[in-house]
Amino acid sequence: MREYKMRRGEYLEERVEDMAEFVEEYFGPVTTTDDYKDSDLLVVEDPKNPVFKRVTAGTVAYSGKKDKLALDIEERPAEEVIEEGHFDAAEDAVAVKNDFLEAATGRDAKARRDSMKRDVEDDETPDNVA
């Protein structure tokens, strides 16, 4: 499960008023929910795109901090997708994921990558370094 930050000065609930409707628009009908860090995330067990096997997405609430968007996409094996003749679906799958994340967070793929790199760099600082 990956969590995504919002753009500075923006809040998830302002960008996405109805998370269930938002998830359904990009991935298909929500079938159930999963608990993650005391938040109920929406699960799409039969996504519209045949590359996706299962999609879990939603808001992770943090006390005293901005909420984050959580997203986990399980993909089917490439051989299986190709065997079924869904060649264009792989390209579309990448676009759907990026469009979903950008619409929700206001950050494009490059900004999300840069942010994740900074988070990793911050985590690698030794404890005894001031």
Secondary structure, DSSP 8 states (H G I E B T S, - for coil): -EEE---TT--HHHH-S-HHHHHHHHH----EEEEETTEEEEEESS-SSTTEEEEEEEEE--TTS--EEEEEEEE--HHHHHHTT-HHHHHHHHHHHHHHHHHHHS--HHHHHHHHHHHHHHHTS-TT--
